[in-house]
Amino acid sequence: MVHSAFNPLFLVHAFGAGNDEKIKDRRVCLGGGEQRMSEERSGSRIVTLVGMPFAKVGQEFIFLGGTRKCEDCRLRSTCLNLEEGRRYKVENVREGIKHECPLHEDGVCVVEVVEAEIEAALEARKAVEGSKIMFEIPSCDEWECDFYDLCHPVGLKNGDKCTILSVFDVNKTCPVRGNLLKKVLLKRNIGSRK
C-alpha cells in the first residue's frame, strides 16, 4: 500500500506489527523524537510523530530522515531527532494529539518509540545468549543466500555494540567463508557506538 502523501525524496521501510518477514516500502515521512540525547542513550522511550496510518503499537520502521518540505515546518525539531538508518518500534500512541503535516493528508500523531530488537546472523562460536558483541557487517555479495538479510540487517551499522538477547535453533554454513552461522536477536547498546 502506497500512502497518498507520496514524496519521492523520502522512503521509510515500515514493518507490520509482529510481521517483519519482508520489508514493505511505505512512502511516508516518519518523524524523530523530542527529547535530550542523554535520555536517548539511557534507552528510554522517544516522543516522535508518525503519519496517522502508522500510529499503531507494535509498528516498526526505519527512520531515513526528512524531506525538503520538512525544512520550514514548525515541528521540524520535534520530528527529526531520531537517528537515520535505525529501526524503531512504536510502544505507545498518545491519543488525541494530532498535528497537521504537509506530507500526510491525515496529519501526524504523537507516539513513543524505542529502538527495535533486530534479528541477525553471527558466527556460531560468538552466538551466546547474554553476550555483548561488536556487530560487523560481512563483505559479501551473495544476494541469493538465505541468510543475506540476517547478515546485513537493516537498522544495524558496523561497530554497533549489541547484546545477544536470544539464540535461535537456525543454522547455516556461510557459502563465502565456510563458517557456521546462527540466527540471533540483538539489542543495540544505545550510546556505545564509536
C-alpha positions as a Python dict, from the first residue, in 0.01 Angstrom:
ca = {
    (1, 'M'): (0, 0, 0),
    (2, 'V'): (143, 338, -100),
    (3, 'H'): (34, 631, 117),
    (4, 'S'): (-131, 913, -78),
    (5, 'A'): (113, 1173, 59),
    (6, 'F'): (394, 1025, -152),
    (7, 'N'): (716, 1219, -172),
    (8, 'P'): (980, 1058, -398),
    (9, 'L'): (1264, 1210, -194),
    (10, 'F'): (1176, 1018, 120),
    (11, 'L'): (1137, 646, 176),
    (12, 'V'): (1078, 470, 507),
    (13, 'H'): (1074, 95, 539),
    (14, 'A'): (777, 10, 758),
    (15, 'F'): (734, -329, 921),
    (16, 'G'): (392, -460, 1017),
    (17, 'A'): (320, -511, 1385),
    (18, 'G'): (457, -854, 1465),
    (19, 'N'): (526, -933, 1098),
    (20, 'D'): (870, -848, 969),
    (21, 'E'): (917, -1133, 721),
    (22, 'K'): (981, -894, 433),
    (23, 'I'): (1031, -520, 415),
    (24, 'K'): (732, -331, 281),
    (25, 'D'): (802, 5, 119),
    (26, 'R'): (598, 289, 265),
    (27, 'R'): (648, 629, 110),
    (28, 'V'): (575, 839, 416),
    (29, 'C'): (754, 1075, 650),
    (30, 'L'): (804, 930, 995),
    (31, 'G'): (943, 1183, 1236),
    (32, 'G'): (1205, 1190, 1504),
    (33, 'G'): (1171, 1246, 1874),
    (34, 'E'): (1152, 1540, 2110),
    (35, 'Q'): (1396, 1456, 2387),
    (36, 'R'): (1751, 1505, 2509),
    (37, 'M'): (2039, 1289, 2384),
    (38, 'S'): (2108, 1170, 2741),
    (39, 'E'): (1753, 1029, 2758),
    (40, 'E'): (1803, 854, 2424),
    (41, 'R'): (2127, 696, 2544),
    (42, 'S'): (1958, 560, 2853),
    (43, 'G'): (1719, 358, 2635),
    (44, 'S'): (1406, 547, 2738),
    (45, 'R'): (1114, 598, 2505),
    (46, 'I'): (1143, 876, 2250),
    (47, 'V'): (846, 1100, 2174),
    (48, 'T'): (802, 1147, 1799),
    (49, 'L'): (546, 1199, 1523),
    (50, 'V'): (427, 947, 1262),
    (51, 'G'): (160, 954, 992),
    (52, 'M'): (-181, 851, 1124),
    (53, 'P'): (-192, 515, 938),
    (54, 'F'): (133, 412, 1111),
    (55, 'A'): (38, 515, 1466),
    (56, 'K'): (-13, 159, 1591),
    (57, 'V'): (151, -11, 1888),
    (58, 'G'): (399, -266, 1755),
    (59, 'Q'): (454, -90, 1421),
    (60, 'E'): (825, -91, 1326),
    (61, 'F'): (1002, 138, 1083),
    (62, 'I'): (1342, 255, 965),
    (63, 'F'): (1393, 629, 1003),
    (64, 'L'): (1559, 774, 693),
    (65, 'G'): (1538, 1147, 767),
    (66, 'G'): (1328, 1437, 644),
    (67, 'T'): (1239, 1591, 311),
    (68, 'R'): (1265, 1939, 166),
    (69, 'K'): (911, 2006, 289),
    (70, 'C'): (1036, 1948, 644),
    (71, 'E'): (1288, 2236, 627),
    (72, 'D'): (1033, 2511, 701),
    (73, 'C'): (797, 2309, 924),
    (74, 'R'): (739, 2436, 1277),
    (75, 'L'): (754, 2074, 1404),
    (76, 'R'): (1095, 2005, 1242),
    (77, 'S'): (1285, 1998, 1572),
    (78, 'T'): (1026, 1761, 1717),
    (79, 'C'): (1016, 1543, 1409),
    (80, 'L'): (1376, 1491, 1303),
    (81, 'N'): (1551, 1379, 1619),
    (82, 'L'): (1571, 1005, 1552),
    (83, 'E'): (1895, 859, 1421),
    (84, 'E'): (1888, 796, 1048),
    (85, 'G'): (1916, 433, 944),
    (86, 'R'): (1789, 296, 1275),
    (87, 'R'): (1491, 67, 1324),
    (88, 'Y'): (1227, 184, 1575),
    (89, 'K'): (916, 29, 1728),
    (90, 'V'): (602, 217, 1839),
    (91, 'E'): (548, 143, 2209),
    (92, 'N'): (264, 386, 2286),
    (93, 'V'): (22, 607, 2093),
    (94, 'R'): (-84, 931, 2262),
    (95, 'E'): (-449, 950, 2168),
    (96, 'G'): (-600, 1288, 2086),
    (97, 'I'): (-272, 1459, 1997),
    (98, 'K'): (-270, 1523, 1623),
    (99, 'H'): (-86, 1780, 1410),
    (100, 'E'): (-120, 1893, 1050),
    (101, 'C'): (163, 1791, 819),
    (102, 'P'): (241, 1891, 459),
    (103, 'L'): (331, 1527, 377),
    (104, 'H'): (38, 1348, 541),
    (105, 'E'): (-314, 1447, 440),
    (106, 'D'): (-450, 1282, 757),
    (107, 'G'): (-188, 1455, 975),
    (108, 'V'): (62, 1310, 1219),
    (109, 'C'): (12, 1157, 1562),
    (110, 'V'): (230, 1171, 1873),
    (111, 'V'): (381, 832, 1962),
    (112, 'E'): (653, 693, 2187),
    (113, 'V'): (916, 472, 2022),
    (114, 'V'): (1219, 266, 2123),
    (115, 'E'): (1495, 117, 1912),
    (116, 'A'): (1370, -221, 1794),
    (117, 'E'): (1533, -555, 1858),
    (118, 'I'): (1686, -691, 1536),
    (119, 'E'): (1732, -1044, 1406),
    (120, 'A'): (2079, -1103, 1264),
    (121, 'A'): (2329, -1380, 1183),
    (122, 'L'): (2651, -1430, 1378),
    (123, 'E'): (2929, -1685, 1375),
    (124, 'A'): (2806, -1977, 1585),
    (125, 'R'): (3106, -1955, 1819),
    (126, 'K'): (3007, -1593, 1909),
    (127, 'A'): (2634, -1663, 1943),
    (128, 'V'): (2599, -1689, 2322),
    (129, 'E'): (2284, -1551, 2486),
    (130, 'G'): (2361, -1252, 2711),
    (131, 'S'): (2696, -1182, 2545),
    (132, 'K'): (2796, -834, 2435),
    (133, 'I'): (2940, -813, 2085),
    (134, 'M'): (3056, -553, 1833),
    (135, 'F'): (2846, -605, 1521),
    (136, 'E'): (3033, -624, 1190),
    (137, 'I'): (2860, -647, 854),
    (138, 'P'): (3042, -903, 637),
    (139, 'S'): (3163, -802, 293),
    (140, 'C'): (2953, -1034, 82),
    (141, 'D'): (2753, -1010, -237),
    (142, 'E'): (2572, -1346, -216),
    (143, 'W'): (2226, -1188, -264),
    (144, 'E'): (2066, -1529, -318),
    (145, 'C'): (2182, -1664, 22),
    (146, 'D'): (1903, -1742, 272),
    (147, 'F'): (2098, -1556, 543),
    (148, 'Y'): (2187, -1244, 339),
    (149, 'D'): (1923, -1026, 511),
    (150, 'L'): (2030, -1158, 852),
    (151, 'C'): (2398, -1090, 779),
    (152, 'H'): (2308, -738, 655),
    (153, 'P'): (2020, -638, 887),
    (154, 'V'): (1858, -302, 828),
    (155, 'G'): (1898, -86, 1139),
    (156, 'L'): (2244, -201, 1249),
    (157, 'K'): (2576, -45, 1144),
    (158, 'N'): (2938, -160, 1155),
    (159, 'G'): (3082, -113, 1501),
    (160, 'D'): (2748, -117, 1687),
    (161, 'K'): (2783, -269, 2032),
    (162, 'C'): (2494, -507, 2093),
    (163, 'T'): (2366, -758, 2347),
    (164, 'I'): (2255, -1102, 2225),
    (165, 'L'): (1903, -1142, 2366),
    (166, 'S'): (1841, -1490, 2230),
    (167, 'V'): (1990, -1753, 2002),
    (168, 'F'): (1759, -1942, 1766),
    (169, 'D'): (1799, -2302, 1657),
    (170, 'V'): (1859, -2192, 1298),
    (171, 'N'): (2200, -2264, 1142),
    (172, 'K'): (2361, -2218, 803),
    (173, 'T'): (2710, -2268, 668),
    (174, 'C'): (2829, -1945, 507),
    (175, 'P'): (2881, -2005, 131),
    (176, 'V'): (3164, -1745, 122),
    (177, 'R'): (3366, -1810, 439),
    (178, 'G'): (3257, -2166, 517),
    (179, 'N'): (3191, -2090, 886),
    (180, 'L'): (2873, -2190, 1072),
    (181, 'L'): (2623, -1905, 1129),
    (182, 'K'): (2342, -1884, 1385),
    (183, 'K'): (2033, -1665, 1385),
    (184, 'V'): (2021, -1434, 1690),
    (185, 'L'): (1812, -1150, 1832),
    (186, 'L'): (2017, -835, 1906),
    (187, 'K'): (1952, -516, 2101),
    (188, 'R'): (2186, -227, 2031),
    (189, 'N'): (2350, -80, 2338),
    (190, 'I'): (2249, 284, 2280),
    (191, 'G'): (2524, 540, 2322),
    (192, 'S'): (2802, 285, 2299),
    (193, 'R'): (2883, 315, 1926),
    (194, 'K'): (3228, 450, 1842),
}
